[in-house]
């Protein structure tokens, strides 16, 4: 396991009756899909990173094939006048595209085909799952994983054993947040709500920056319940995923257990994924993001 409490030892390696339904819920369509993608990895990408990229892009391809994409373009013109009376015009055009849906649940084990061509790593991935159209009520939030510092300039996805882990979070609306970490051992660890809190997700206020997992930065009334974390690795390089779950609506964390009095509560990753799929199906305003991180032993 790759995460320990600062002062503790390392962790070991129905029928649903809808009384009321909003138009946004009724408008959403959930379907089963299969996505495929072939990724040609650059030289500096490891096999595990290439497989993760291929899997993510296979999901995105499946969503795009089913629901399509939104293409946006922003144009800006800047006119600069010089002392000599001449002027120059700068034209800037920024474009992009986003898929019009989101991945809800993976329903089969992803299949990978790994090959090499002229020394280049090629990873093909096929995955099946459930997707749904994006809700117009979906809230976009800002979340940054921080390493060894509490300001956003310390944002990083690469950790070394012994590094501190923090999370910076801001939402444009008030709501509730939960944070989990999944690792290579098949376990999911509940980082937030904190161990001393009840099962409800952590309450946050609109337009306020929260620095989580730091006793010094926490509100004074909460400092006694804050858990602080240090990353560890038992292998040369280990891969983890941070899951950040937010909703304007109250929700409770997954059913988990405390393996040790001083350690985060945990459950199998498969059970966590099932809980998250059910929670997102019930709440179309729930937004999730996954941030991959690596931890090096030295």
Secondary structure, DSSP 8 states (H G I E B T S, - for coil): --EEETTS----------S---HHHHH--EEEEEEEEEEE--TT--HHHHHHHHHHHHHHHHHHHHH-EEEEEEEEEEEEE-TTS-EEEEEEEEEEEEESEEEEEE-S--EEEEEEETTEEEEEEEEEEEEEE--TT---EEEEEEES-SSGGGB-SEEETT-EEEEEEEESS-EEEEEEEE-TTSEEEEEES-TTS-SB-EEE-TT--EEET-TTTS-GGGTTT---EEE--SSSEEEEEEEEEEESS--B----B-SSTTS--EEEHHHHHHHHHHHHHH-TT-EEEEEEEEEE--
